[in-house]
């Protein structure tokens, strides 16, 4: 009986808006000498259908969370530049306002 109850609860949670929400929310990055960057988990996970594991823990680990990458490093494929290379997604080399906005 308990198993049936847990299956019902799990099904209801999975089909509710709360079960469909993506964790993480928006993450704001302050940048020296440039406008801040607002990273949207919703854009990447919900709209682009990416799996969390594509970034966590392949590119961003708990230990590397506070590591700051330069644009030069991103242009060489580190951090955001791993996907934003002009092939998989728009390149970090052009259109600064796409990420850096006021």
N, C-alpha and C positions, 0 to 999 in steps of 0.2 A: 504494500500500500504506500509506503514512504517513497519507493522508487517512482511510482506513478505520479505522486504529488510533485516530486522534484522535476520530472519530465514536463509536467504542465507549467510549473513556475519558469523553468528554463525556456520553454517555447514562448511564453508570454513576454519574458524579458527580451528575447531575441527579436520579437516582432514589434516591440514598442520603440518609440523614438529614442528612449534612453539606451536601448540595446544597440541602436544603429549609430550612435555618436562615436566620433573618432577622438581618441585621447590625445592629449598634448596641447590642444588649442594653438593660438598664435604665439610665436616667440619673437620678441623684439631684441635686435642686436644694435648696440651703439657702436659707431665707427668713428675713429679719429679722422678729421679732415673730410668727412663725407656725411651725407644724410643717413639716418638710421635705416636698417633693413628689418622688415616685418616678414618673418617666415610663417606661412600658413600650412598647418598640418592638413586642414580641410582641402585645400587646393591639391596637395600632393597625394593624399590618401583617398579622399572621396571622389574628387573630380578626375584625377589622373590614374586612379585605380592602382596606386603603388602599394606594396606591402610594407609594413613597418620595418621588416627585416632588411629591406633594400638599403636603408640608411643605418638603422640600429641593428646590429652593432658593427656592421661592415665599415661604415665611414665615421660614425659618431658613437663613441663608447662613453660609459660613465666617467672614465678617467680623462677622456679627451674633451669632455663637456665644456671646460673653460679654456680650452686652447683657442688662441686667436690666429686665424689664417689671414695672410695678406692677399691682395688681389693677384699678385704675381704667383703665389702658390696655387690659388684657385685656377689661374690660367694654365697651370701645369697639371691640373687634374686632381688637386686635393680639395677636400671639403665639398662645397657646392659644385665646384668645377668638375667633379667626377661625372656628373650627369649633364650639367650645363656647359656642354662642350661644342654646341652647334650641331651635333648629330642626334643625340638622344633628346635634348631640350635646347632652348635658346642658349647662346653662348654668353659667358660672363664677360667676354671681351668687347661687347658693344651694348649700347643703350643702357647706360648706368641707371636711368630713372626706372627701369623695369623692376629693379630690386631696391634701389636707394630712393626713398621718397620722404618728403617732409611731413 
